[in-house]
């Protein structure tokens, strides 16, 4: 029966890395597990490996049905699932609903690895840790493991795991050049060894980096490639990664309509979809896009859903995000208290991009409340962090807001800003409440072209949202010497 499970796992691996689909691979491996005579013995290593492989395929499939099949098997393991399986079945499968006991068990596993531990086990622990921002706990152990065996001879699977650790953790902790290098090496390694299914995780890291740096066209191409492959191979998990990265790229381009749509594909407003750990990462994007579109009820509902998951249990970064979106949706009389709570967490400097985005939101809100000095302080901190990261679109937003605080302070508008006729036309329609798609249909241009125009218009007018367009155009008309505003 060990040979049967091993053979089924090998066949599933071949399917997902050629022209097969993930659903068929899942069905094949699940069938072998169900037909086995292992008695669901917790001490059977072949069963444990088959179940962990089925778990990863369930994530790739991305449906509740696939996950329920996996969990039904885990519940049959006797006398009880071993810690590595139990923690993965909870924390990796659905981190928003993981129990405190399973998170404690994960920390115990993370404290155990050392240089002479089985690298396969390190990979499985890394899988459990990925959505809880604990990857840095494993990186030194993984790197020591590679060095102790000789880097040149390290098995491909172990090297890919190390590159995932470096790519994801590098993105989160602000080592963006390192993240890009890891992703590029991972893509090349997958191509060289025919590991097609694994390449898309590295494409995702690359898409996140492109979005963060404002390389919007590159991010769109990467996520389009991911989505096409995912649809053809029934890989819902890759679809969700693509949508999360695409929402970030849309925000970089100022296309809040598209950002909202893509973030809602990861998880609808007001809920954290089950078995989608990436929904925790996309929550800030959905709330930011919702507020920019005036969808305050949706933004508040999503902030509350995130709060209900108590993500501070998972990591300080996710706690920062949860407190940040609660502050973004709060009333003016409590907004400063909420933001200060968000910024009071421990070790927040480890997550420079997320921290800077919360500071930017805080500064934007303070400026609109005319608390100019405090706004300037938060905006300056955000701008410096974005500059160090190379997060160009977010730095530009901070620049716009900082210029606006100077306008409020000195009453000296920027008289050099000029709009082209097309800029003006798009700004008027956006200020009147039309979406990018509606504007595009009216002007016979694409909604992406509309977004690109708005991305350039906002800094010219000293704003960063559609809601401010009408007043900004009125001020612009006055600077240009018009008798009356167009709107």
N, C-alpha and C positions, 0 to 999 in steps of 0.2 A: 504493500500500500504506500510505503514511502516513495517507491519509484513512480507510482501512479500520481501522487500529489506533485512530485518534482516534475514529472512529464507534463502535467496540466499547466503548471506554472511556466514551464519553458514554452509551451504552445501559446499561452496567453501573451507572454513577452514577445514572441514572434509576431503575433497578430497586431499588437499595438504599435509595433515599430515598422510595419510594412503597410499594406493597404487595408488591413482589417479595421474593425471599429471597436471601440472600448466596450460597448454593450455586449458584443459577442464574446470578448475576452472575459468579461465579468461572469457571464453565464457559464462559460466553459470551466472556469476555476471554481465557481460556486458549486457546480454540478459534481466536480471531483471531490470537493470537501464533503458534500452531502452524502455521496455514495461510499465514502471511506469507512474502513473498519477500525479506525483509530479510537473510537469510543469517546471522542472529544477529551482525551486525556491531556491535562495541562502540562504533563512532562514529555509529551511527544514533540520533538523539535521540528519535524517535518510539518506537523499540523500548525504549530505556531508560525512558522515561516509562511505557510500557505495563507493563513488568516491575515498576516501583516501585508502580504502581497495583495490579497483581496481588498484590504482596506485602502491601499493606494489606488487601486483600480476604481474603487467606489468613489474616491475623491475625483478622479479624472472623469468618470461618468457624470457625477454631479447631481444625481436625482435622489429623492427620498427613498424610492423603491430600492435602488442599489444599496444605499446605506442600511436600510431596514433588513435586507438579506444578510449583510455582514453582521449587524448587531444580533440577529437571531442566532447566528452561529456562536458568537462570543458568549451569549447567555448559556449555551449548552456546555461550555468548557468546565471540566470537573477536576478537582473539587471547586476551583475558582480560577478565573483568568490570572495568569502571572502578571506582575506589575507592569512590565513593558507593554503587554497587549492591552491591559485595562486602561493605562494612561493614554495610549494612542487612541483607543476606541472612544475616549471621552474628550481629551484636550485637543487632539488634532481634528477629530471628526466634527466637533461642535463646541469650540472654545467658549462661546457666549453662554453656554449652558453647562459647562464643566463644574463639577463639585469642588468645594474647597479641599476635600480629602484627596481628590485626584491631582489637584495642583500641588499639594504638598508632596504627593508621591512623585510627581515630575521633578520637583526640586531635589528630592532624594536621589533620583536617577542621575540628575545633572551633577550632583556632588560626587558621584562614584567614578566616572570615567577617568582613566589615566593612560599613560603611554602604551601599556601592554594589554589594554583591553581589546576585545574583538572589534575591529573596525566596522563590521556589519551591525553590531549593537549600537555603536556610536551613530551610525546613519539613522537607525530607528529612533533613537532618543532625539536626534536632531529633527526628525519628522514631527515628533510630538511637540517640540519647542517652537516650531516655526511661527505660529500665529500668536505666540505669547511674548515675543521680543526677547527670548532667552538664548538666542543663537550664539551670542558672544561668550556664554558660559562654556560652549563646546569647542570654540575655534582653537584654543590653545591645545586641547586634548587631541583634536583631529590632526593639527599640524605636527604635533609630537609623534603621533602614530605614523604619519607619512614619513617623517625623518628617520624614525627607528627602523623602517623597512626599506628605505631607499626611495627617494622621490621618483626616480626614473622607472622603477618597477612597480609602483603603486597600481593596484587594480583600477580599471577605468571607473568602476562604480564608486569606489572610495573617493577618487579624485573629483568626480562630478559632485558628490556630496559636499566636499570641501569648497568647491566653487560656488555651490548654492549658498552655503553658509557665508562666504565672503561677499557674494553679490547682494543678498538680501540684507545682511547685517551692515554692509558698507553703505547701502542706500539709507537705511534708517538712522545710522549714526553719523552721517555726513562725510563719509570717506567715498565720495562719488567717483573719483578717478579709479580707485581700487575696485569699486562695484562694476564699473564698465569693463575693466580688464578681466575680471572674473567672468562676467557674462560673455565676453568675446571668446575667451578660452573655452568656456563651456559649450558654446555654439560650435566652435571648430572641432572639439573633441567628439561631440555628438555626431557631427557630419562624418568624421573619420571612421567612427565605429558603427554607423548605421543605427543610432539610438534616437530615432525621430521624435518619439513622444517626449523625451526629456529636454529636447531643445527649446520647447515653448516656455519653460520656466525661465530660461535665460533670455528669451525674447521679451518676456514680461519685465525682467529687471532692466533690460535695455530701454524698453518703452517708458518705464518710470523715470529713468535718468533723462531721456529725451524730453519728456513732459516737464520735469522739474527745471530743466535748463531752457525751456522755451523753444525747443526744436520740434515744433508742432507737426510739421509735415512728416518728419521721421517717426514720431510717436504714432501718428495715424497709420502710416504704412505698416509698422510693426504690429499694431493691434488689428489691422485689417487682415494681415497674414495669419495671425493667431486665430481670428474668428473664422476665417475660411476653412482652415484645417479642422478646427473644433466642430464645425457644422458637418463637414464631410465624414468625420470619424466619431460623431456622437460623444464629444468630450465637453460636457457642460462645465467641468471645472476650469478648463482653459477659457471657455467663453466668459466666465465670471472674472478671471484675471484680466482678460482683454478689456472688459467693460470698466473695471476699476482703473486701469491705467489710462484708458481713453477719457474717462471723466476728468482725470487730472490734466490731461492735454487740453481738453475743452476749456477748463478753467484758465489754463495758461493763455489760451487764445481769446478769452473773454466771451466765449459762447456758452452762456449759462443755460440756454434751452437744451443744447446737446449734453452738457455736463449733467443736468438733472436726469435726462433720459438714460444716460449710460449708468449713472450711479444707482438709479432705480432698478436697472436690470440686475444689478448685484443683489439688491434687497429693496423692496418697495418702501416708500416713506411710511414711517410709523411702526416698522417691525424689523427685526433681525432674522432673516430667513434661516431656517435650520440647516445645519451641515454646510454653512458657507462662512468659514472663518474670515475670509477676505471682506465680508460685510462690516466687520469691525474697523477695517482700514479705510473703507470708503465712506464711512458715516460723516466725517467732516466735510467731504466734498459735496455730499447730498444736501447737507444743511446749508452750506455756503451758497450753492446754486439755488436752493429754494428761496433763501432770503433775497438774493439778487433779483429773483423773478416775482417777488411779492407773495410767495406761497408760505406765509407765516405759520399757518396751521400745520402744514406738512413738516416744516422745519421743527416746530415745537414738538410734534408727535415723535419725530425721529430722535430728537434729543432725549426725550423721556424714555424711549425704547432703549437707547444706548445706556442711559443711567440705570435702568432696571436690570441690565446684565452685570452691573458692578464690575466694569472692566478694569478698575484699579487693582483688582485681585490678580489680573493677568499680567499687567506691567504698568510702571509709572507713565509710560508714553500713552497708553490707552486711557489711563486715568486722566491725563492732561487733556486728551481729545474729548472725553466725555464731559469733563467740567467746562472745557472751552465751548462746546456747542450749547450747553445749558446757559452759559453766559451770553452767547450770541443771540439767544432767543429770549433773554430775560427782559423784564420791564426796566425802564431807566432808573427807577428808585433802588434797584438791587443789582444793577449790572456791574458796578465797580466791585462790589463784594464778591460776586460770582467769578469775575475774571481774576481777582486777587487770590481767590481760593484755587483756581486752576493753576496759577503760577506759583503756588506755594509748595508744590510737590517736591519730592526728593529726586536728585539725579536727573533733572530735566535737561540739563545741558548736554546729556548724552544723545538727545534727539533734536538736533538743531533745526531741521526743517519744520517739524511739527511745532516746536516751541515758537519759532519765528512766525508761523502762520497764526498761531493764537495771539501773539503780540500784535501782529498786523490787524487782526480783527478787533482787538481791544483798542488800538490806537484809532482805527476808523470810527468806532463807536464813540469814543471820547471826543473826537473832533466834531462829530455831529451833535454832541451834547454841549459843545462850546467849552469843553474843559481842555483848553489849548495846550498848556504847558505839560500836563500829564500825557496828553495825546502825543505830543512831540517826543517825549521820552520813550514811549513804547514803540513808536514808529521808527525812531533812530536805531533802537536795539534790533528791531526786525530787519531794517534795511542792511545793517552791518552783517547780520547773519546770512541774509540772502546773497549779499555781495561775496562773502567768503565761500559760499556754496556754489556760486555761479548760477543761482536761481533767477535768471534774468526777468521773467515776467512779474514775479513777486517783488523783486527789487524795484521795478518800474512802478508798481502800484504803491509801494511805500514812498517812492519819490514824489508821486502825484499828491499823496496825502500830506507829506512834509511841506511841499510847496503851498498847499492849501492852508496849512497852519500859519505859514508866513503871511499869506494873503489876509487871513483873519487878524493877524497881529499888526500888520503895517498898512492894510487897506490899499494895497497896490496890485491890482490884477495884472496878469501876464498879457500885455498888449501885443506880443509877438505871435500869439497863436492864430493860425489861419486855417480855415476849412475849405477844401475843394468843393465844387458844386455837388459832386457825388457824396462826399462826406456829409454835406449839409442835408441833402435829401434823405440819406439813411438816418441821420441823427433826428430829424423831424419825425420820421415814421416811428423810430424806436421810442422817442419821447412821447408819442401819441399812444403807445401801448402795444404796437404790433410786435410779434415775435420775429426772430430772424428768418424763419421759413416764410412767414407772411410777407415780410419785406422783400425777400428774394423773389417770391412769386409776382409781386407787384412790379418789381424793377427788372424782372427777367434775368436775374443773376442767382448764383447758388447761395444757400444759407451760410456756407463757409466763407464766401467772399464778404457777405454782410458782417460776419464775426470779425474778419480781418480788418475791415474798415472801422468797426467800433473799437477794436483793440488800439487803433491809432488815434481815434477821435477822443477817447476818454482822457488821455494825458494832455491833449491840446486844450481841453476844456477844464482841466483840473478836477476831474471827477473819476469815480471808479464803479459807478452803477448806473443802470438805466433810469432809476428813480430820480436821479439828479439832473437828467438831461434837459428838462423843460426850463428849470431855473438857470442852468448853465448856458443854454442858448439865448435866454433873455439877456444875461450878462454879456455874452459874446456880441449880440446885436448892439448893445450900448457902446461897447468898445469900438465897434466898426462904424459907429455913427448912424445906425439905422433909426428911423423915426419910431418904429414899433417892432416888436418881435414877430417872427413869422407864426409862432404857435400862440 
